[in-house]
Amino acid sequence: MRRMRHASPMVLAALLAASLLPGALAQTAAPAPAPAKATAATVSPVTDRTVSGVAIAVSRAVSGQLVSCPSKLKVSRQAVCLYSKQAAAQARTQVRTALGSQAVGDWKVNGQSGSLLVKDTAGKPGAYVLSAPLSANETLLIVDAVSVPAAAKPAAPAGVVKGQPYLLGKDLIGVVNVVSLGGGKYRMNVAGETPLTVTAGQKTAQRGNGNVDLPLAPASDGKNLIFPLSGLRALGCTVSDAPKGVTVDCGGDSVGVLPIVF
């Protein structure tokens, strides 16, 4: 079995229809005749709770027998495949009835195959069931977990240098007072020192009547000042390593912070 690559249930249903023609279970060894009384599917230890619960419900609904999943089908290691001696339409009806309100809507049918989303305990889609006819009176049902794509990494704000550590203005509360002046300008003040005015995207800052060159230009996400860690020297602050992040010391006051690296 191969790990699923974020394919949708409907795409898998189409693949199922193409790959599981009558007799396709020959590769898994033909299942024995279904017993008179249905038995619950026994699932792998790696199968998650939602898939396990749905597989048991489906197995009971269609008197399903556990079989090996076809190797050509791109499902996860958690997938549970069940063989039923019922026509596909009948099996789908019984599965939908058994799942009740746990099912998300109704079966989506694509040709002879179908897919049905199922909610987890939190009420979100957590698993799906695929169905495909093996013959007029035989159906393969597959239960697998819904694959959630990894969250996209937030884009780096304009002006930041990738790989360099930055701090948010609010991270410096207690040692540096940061005030937004609008237009991407911020005033940074350390107790007992002349305030430093910085502008997002500009390496040159203003202090009193003079200018100060920063090693890197500050940035802003439209709300927060994003200040380069190396620029704290311009405020008379020192930076030292800490077990988690760094310690920023300004005028005798210190705070532990965790820099952001974009």
PLY file of the C-alpha trace (Angstrom):
ply
format ascii 1.0
element vertex 262
property float x
property float y
property float z
element edge 261
property int vertex1
property int vertex2
end_header
0.00 0.00 0.00
1.30 3.44 -0.87
0.76 6.66 1.04
-1.94 8.96 -0.30
-0.72 12.18 -1.93
-3.57 14.52 -1.11
-5.82 13.15 -3.87
-9.49 13.98 -3.40
-12.04 11.21 -2.74
-13.67 11.86 -6.13
-10.32 11.47 -7.93
-9.70 8.23 -6.05
-13.20 7.07 -6.93
-12.41 7.56 -10.61
-9.14 5.63 -10.22
-11.05 2.94 -8.41
-13.51 2.56 -11.26
-10.65 2.26 -13.76
-8.57 -0.22 -11.80
-11.16 -2.46 -10.14
-12.86 -4.29 -12.97
-14.61 -7.62 -12.31
-12.03 -10.07 -11.00
-9.63 -7.35 -9.84
-9.49 -8.91 -6.39
-7.53 -11.81 -7.78
-4.38 -10.04 -6.65
-5.58 -10.12 -3.05
-6.78 -13.73 -3.01
-10.50 -14.26 -3.48
-12.46 -13.77 -0.29
-14.21 -16.71 1.28
-18.02 -16.80 1.14
-19.50 -14.25 3.51
-20.57 -15.77 6.83
-24.22 -15.77 7.73
-23.55 -13.30 10.53
-21.45 -10.20 9.90
-18.27 -9.73 11.89
-16.69 -6.38 12.66
-13.58 -5.48 10.68
-10.30 -5.82 12.53
-8.13 -2.84 11.65
-4.41 -2.18 11.78
-2.83 -0.53 14.86
-1.85 2.44 12.65
-5.48 3.11 11.69
-6.81 6.27 13.30
-9.91 6.35 15.47
-12.23 7.88 12.87
-11.25 5.43 10.14
-11.52 2.52 12.57
-15.01 3.53 13.72
-16.26 4.12 10.18
-14.77 0.83 8.95
-16.56 -1.10 11.69
-19.87 0.64 10.91
-19.48 -0.04 7.18
-18.53 -3.67 7.79
-21.63 -4.24 9.90
-23.87 -2.47 7.39
-22.82 -4.58 4.39
-21.64 -7.80 6.07
-18.19 -6.86 4.87
-15.05 -8.96 4.98
-11.63 -7.44 5.48
-9.36 -7.82 2.43
-6.02 -6.41 1.33
-6.30 -3.07 -0.47
-5.36 -3.24 -4.17
-1.75 -2.17 -4.62
-2.63 0.11 -7.55
-4.88 2.27 -5.40
-3.22 5.32 -3.84
-4.49 5.13 -0.29
-2.73 5.66 3.03
-1.41 2.95 5.34
-4.51 3.54 7.46
-6.93 2.47 4.73
-9.34 -0.40 5.40
-10.72 -2.38 2.45
-13.90 -4.44 2.74
-15.49 -6.96 0.37
-19.28 -7.22 0.27
-21.54 -9.65 -1.58
-23.97 -6.87 -2.41
-24.60 -4.74 -5.47
-22.87 -1.36 -5.29
-26.10 0.67 -5.15
-27.46 -1.48 -2.32
-24.18 -1.29 -0.40
-24.08 2.50 -0.73
-27.63 2.83 0.57
-26.90 0.65 3.59
-23.65 2.47 4.37
-25.35 5.87 4.15
-28.12 4.70 6.47
-25.67 3.21 8.96
-23.54 6.36 9.16
-26.54 8.65 9.58
-25.66 12.21 10.60
-21.97 11.35 10.64
-21.99 11.36 6.83
-21.40 14.65 5.03
-24.26 14.91 2.57
-24.82 11.96 0.25
-22.74 9.75 -1.99
-20.98 11.46 -4.90
-21.25 8.98 -7.76
-18.80 9.00 -10.66
-19.77 6.38 -13.19
-20.09 3.12 -11.24
-17.93 4.19 -8.30
-18.81 6.55 -5.48
-17.34 8.49 -2.57
-18.82 9.61 0.74
-17.23 11.99 3.26
-17.61 11.22 6.96
-17.20 13.57 9.94
-14.89 12.97 12.87
-15.84 13.58 16.52
-15.10 17.30 16.08
-17.63 17.54 13.26
-15.03 18.02 10.53
-14.44 15.70 7.54
-12.14 13.03 8.95
-12.61 10.03 6.67
-14.18 8.96 3.42
-15.67 5.78 1.99
-15.14 4.69 -1.62
-17.26 2.09 -3.37
-16.65 0.21 -6.62
-18.51 -2.77 -8.13
-16.50 -5.93 -8.68
-19.44 -7.66 -10.34
-23.21 -7.24 -10.46
-23.46 -8.50 -6.88
-20.04 -7.75 -5.39
-18.63 -4.46 -4.13
-15.32 -3.28 -2.75
-15.54 -0.57 -0.09
-12.54 1.42 1.07
-12.38 3.56 4.21
-9.48 5.99 4.56
-8.57 9.17 6.41
-9.05 12.56 4.79
-5.62 13.93 3.99
-5.18 17.52 5.14
-2.57 19.46 3.12
0.13 21.11 5.18
-0.57 24.73 5.92
1.25 27.09 3.60
4.10 28.95 5.23
3.23 32.65 5.60
4.96 34.85 3.08
7.85 36.88 4.45
6.98 40.58 4.85
8.47 42.86 2.22
11.95 44.05 3.08
13.07 41.28 5.42
16.26 39.39 4.66
15.69 35.66 4.62
17.74 33.75 7.17
18.22 36.78 9.44
16.65 36.98 12.94
14.00 39.62 13.63
11.86 40.66 16.60
8.37 42.09 16.72
8.02 45.42 18.47
5.70 43.82 21.04
8.42 41.29 21.90
10.44 44.14 23.40
7.82 45.27 25.91
9.57 45.94 29.20
12.86 47.04 27.68
11.96 49.14 24.61
8.85 51.29 24.21
7.70 51.08 20.58
5.14 53.60 19.28
3.71 53.60 15.75
3.84 57.05 14.14
2.00 55.95 10.99
3.31 55.61 7.46
5.65 52.77 8.42
7.47 54.93 11.00
8.05 53.83 14.60
9.62 55.51 17.60
11.75 53.23 19.76
12.67 54.47 23.20
14.88 52.98 25.90
14.60 54.59 29.34
17.26 57.27 29.75
18.18 57.28 26.04
17.26 59.55 23.13
14.42 57.95 21.11
15.27 56.32 17.79
12.86 56.78 14.87
12.93 53.99 12.31
11.11 53.53 9.01
10.13 50.22 7.45
12.31 49.51 4.43
15.01 52.07 5.33
18.37 51.33 6.95
18.82 54.95 8.02
17.16 55.88 11.33
16.92 59.25 13.08
18.05 60.10 16.59
17.78 63.72 17.72
19.26 65.84 14.92
21.39 63.07 13.46
21.11 59.83 11.55
21.99 56.30 12.56
22.73 53.52 10.08
21.19 50.16 10.94
22.78 46.89 9.75
19.45 45.83 8.22
16.30 47.76 7.38
13.29 47.24 9.66
10.06 45.95 8.13
6.37 45.97 8.96
3.42 43.67 8.35
1.11 46.68 8.36
0.59 46.49 12.09
3.74 45.33 13.85
7.27 46.65 13.66
9.60 43.86 12.56
13.02 44.90 13.79
16.34 43.18 12.99
17.95 41.63 16.05
21.30 43.06 15.00
19.81 46.58 15.05
19.33 46.54 18.83
22.90 47.76 19.27
21.75 51.12 17.90
19.52 51.37 20.98
22.38 50.57 23.33
20.99 47.09 23.99
23.00 43.89 24.32
21.91 40.45 23.18
23.01 37.16 24.75
22.07 33.56 24.09
19.49 31.92 26.33
18.28 28.30 26.65
15.26 29.30 24.54
15.95 32.20 22.19
17.96 35.19 23.41
18.02 37.67 26.27
17.79 41.35 25.36
19.21 43.77 27.95
18.51 47.49 27.59
19.47 49.99 30.30
19.53 47.35 33.02
16.16 45.84 32.10
16.07 42.51 30.30
13.57 40.25 28.58
13.77 36.80 27.02
12.58 36.61 23.41
12.47 34.10 20.59
13.60 35.71 17.32
11.73 35.11 14.06
13.71 33.85 11.07
11.88 34.16 7.75
0 1
1 2
2 3
3 4
4 5
5 6
6 7
7 8
8 9
9 10
10 11
11 12
12 13
13 14
14 15
15 16
16 17
17 18
18 19
19 20
20 21
21 22
22 23
23 24
24 25
25 26
26 27
27 28
28 29
29 30
30 31
31 32
32 33
33 34
34 35
35 36
36 37
37 38
38 39
39 40
40 41
41 42
42 43
43 44
44 45
45 46
46 47
47 48
48 49
49 50
50 51
51 52
52 53
53 54
54 55
55 56
56 57
57 58
58 59
59 60
60 61
61 62
62 63
63 64
64 65
65 66
66 67
67 68
68 69
69 70
70 71
71 72
72 73
73 74
74 75
75 76
76 77
77 78
78 79
79 80
80 81
81 82
82 83
83 84
84 85
85 86
86 87
87 88
88 89
89 90
90 91
91 92
92 93
93 94
94 95
95 96
96 97
97 98
98 99
99 100
100 101
101 102
102 103
103 104
104 105
105 106
106 107
107 108
108 109
109 110
110 111
111 112
112 113
113 114
114 115
115 116
116 117
117 118
118 119
119 120
120 121
121 122
122 123
123 124
124 125
125 126
126 127
127 128
128 129
129 130
130 131
131 132
132 133
133 134
134 135
135 136
136 137
137 138
138 139
139 140
140 141
141 142
142 143
143 144
144 145
145 146
146 147
147 148
148 149
149 150
150 151
151 152
152 153
153 154
154 155
155 156
156 157
157 158
158 159
159 160
160 161
161 162
162 163
163 164
164 165
165 166
166 167
167 168
168 169
169 170
170 171
171 172
172 173
173 174
174 175
175 176
176 177
177 178
178 179
179 180
180 181
181 182
182 183
183 184
184 185
185 186
186 187
187 188
188 189
189 190
190 191
191 192
192 193
193 194
194 195
195 196
196 197
197 198
198 199
199 200
200 201
201 202
202 203
203 204
204 205
205 206
206 207
207 208
208 209
209 210
210 211
211 212
212 213
213 214
214 215
215 216
216 217
217 218
218 219
219 220
220 221
221 222
222 223
223 224
224 225
225 226
226 227
227 228
228 229
229 230
230 231
231 232
232 233
233 234
234 235
235 236
236 237
237 238
238 239
239 240
240 241
241 242
242 243
243 244
244 245
245 246
246 247
247 248
248 249
249 250
250 251
251 252
252 253
253 254
254 255
255 256
256 257
257 258
258 259
259 260
260 261
